[in-house]
Amino acid sequence: MKPEIAIVDYGMANLRSVQKAFEHIGRAAVITSDPDVVATAAKIVVPGVGAFRDGIAKLRETGLTKPIAEHVRAGRPLLGICLGLQFLFSRSHEDGLHSGLDLFKGEIVRFENRPGLKVPHMGWNALRLNSNCPLFSGLNDGDSVYFVHSYFAVPEDRSIIAAEADYPAPFTAAVWRDNVFATQFHPEKSQSVGLTMLRNFAEI
């Protein structure tokens, strides 16, 4: 029996907190490192914490990159969270230059060093919603979500930027194109706003 929602386990994510958030909204989500399960799931979530270089290496070592790409090509919904968003882009500049999945053209870059600006960016920040992304149904401009990151995406195609936040300059907080959704913030740590997004994703 194929799962409705599969949370991709490549050894670098707080998987249980994501699973518990789905449980809280009454939706079952399985944690799996099995490429066959990922390949057959109706929806997949790619979470992540840590460094891009290590994460993308583990994703490739576990044989999960191909079923993730095939899932997207098949038109099934994918949600990337934090590092899971960054994997979707062409390359990251974290600890050298490292290739991503190239599902979106663009770069992952570090916040600039500025006096008084702490990196990583940690804590709550208000969103500026740029589109009618289904993930944000029922939410409003100015709703706050929880971030923990030093790097962010710079898409070549700015039309995929679904939401921005400021630190202090605007940066990409979420992206969306067709069946692919991704957030730089952590919905599973963002209380009612984040749970609304996860519920919307589960209902897509």
N, C-alpha and C positions, 0 to 999 in steps of 0.2 A: 504494500500500500504506500503510495507516494505521499510525503508530508505536505501539508499546506504551506508551512513556513519552515525553512531550514536555516539555522545560524551556522555559518561556515567557521569551522575550528581549524586554524592553521598554527595554533600554539602561541598566539600573541594577542589575546583580547580578554576583556572581562565578560566572558560569555554568559555566565550565570545571571549577571545583572540585567543583560538584555533579555534573556529568557524569562526572568521574573517580571520584567515590565510587560511583556506580552501576556503572561499569566494573569497579571493584574487587570488587564482589559478583557480577560476571558478567551484568549486565543492561545492555542497550543503551538509551541515552536520547538523543534528538535535541534539539539546541538550535534553536529556531525563533521567528521573529517573524511568521510567516504565520498569519493568523487561520483560514484553512481547515485548516491542519495541526493547530492547537490544537483546532479543532472536531471533528476526526475521531480524535484520539488516544484510546487506551483509558484512559490516566491522564495527568494533567498536574501539573507542579510549578511553583509560582510563588515563586521565590526573591526576594531583594532586600536591598540595603544602601542607606543614605542616608536622605534626608528624605522623609517621607510626601507632602508637597505636590508635590515634583518627580516622585516615583515614580508617584503616581496620575494626574498630568497626562500623563506619558509613556504610561502604560497606555491612557489614553483616546485620545491622539493616534494610537497605533498600531492602533486599532480592535480591541483585544484584550479589552475588558471584556465585550462581548456573547458571544463564544464561550466565555469563562470561565464566565459565568453560565449559558449553555445547557448546558455540560458538567456543571455541578453539578445543574441541573434534570433532566438525563437520567439522573442517578444514578451517573455515572462518578466514580471516585476523584480527589480533588484534594489535593495537599499544599502548604500555604503555609509558607514559611520566613522568619523574622524579619520584614522589612517585608512579605513576602507574607502573613503572618498578619494584620498590622495592616490591610492593604487590605480584608480580609473584613468589617470592622466598619463601623458606621454613619458614624462621623466620628472625626477625629483633631484634637487640640489642639496639634499641633506647628506652630509658626510661624503661628498663627492657627487658624481653624476650617475644616476641609476634609472634604468628603464622601467616604466610602469606597464599597465595593460593596454594603454593607448586607445581606450574606448572613447576618451575625450582628448582632443588635441590641446596641449598646454603644459605649463610648468608648475612645479611645486617649489615655492621660494620661502625664505625665512623672513620674519619681521625684521625691519631695519633696526639697528642699534640707535636709540635716541635717548637723550638725557631724561631720566625719570620713567622710562618705559620698561616695564619688567617683561622679560621673555624667559620662560613661556607665558603666554596669555592664559590666565587662569581665572575662572569665575563667571558670573552672570553678565550677560550683555544683551541689549535689545536688538531685535531683528528689524530690518527694513525689507518688506516683501516686495519683490520685483515682478511677480508673475501670478497667474492663477493656478499655480502648482497644486495638484490634488492633495499633496501631503499637508498643505496648510489650510485645508477646508475647515472653517469654523474658528480660525485664528485671525489675529489683527496685527497691523503694523505696531511695533513697539513691544510686542510680547517678548519676554526674556527667556534665554536658554543658557545652558552651562557649557563652557568651553574649557579645554585643556590642550594647548598646542603651541608650537613654536613656528610652524610652517603652514602655508595656506596655498590654495590653488589660484593660478592666473590663467583662465581659459583663453584660447585663441578666439573662440566664438563667445562673445559676451552675452549672447541671447540665452545661453544655458544657465546663467546665474539667476537662480530662483530667489535668493535672499542674500543680503549683505549685512555686515555689522561694522562698527568703527572701532579702531584701536591704534592710534586715534584716527588714522586714515581709513577709508572704506576697504574692506577685504571680503572675499567670497565666503559666505557662511553656508550656502547650500546651492546645489546644482540640480538641474532636471532636464532631461530630454527623453521624450516618449516613455519607455518603460523603466528608465534608469533614474533613480533618485539617490541623492547623497547629501549628507550633512557634515560640516566640519565640527559641529557641536555634538553633544551626547543627548539624544532624546531620552534615553533611559535614566538620565540623571536630571532631567529638566522638568520634573514634577508634572502638573496637569497639562502644560503646553506640550511637553514631549510625549506624554501618553496619548494626547489627541493625534499627534503625528503618527505614532505607531498604530493607532486604531485606523486612521485613514489609510495607511499603507496596507494593513491587513484586509481592508475592504475593497481595495483596488481590484 
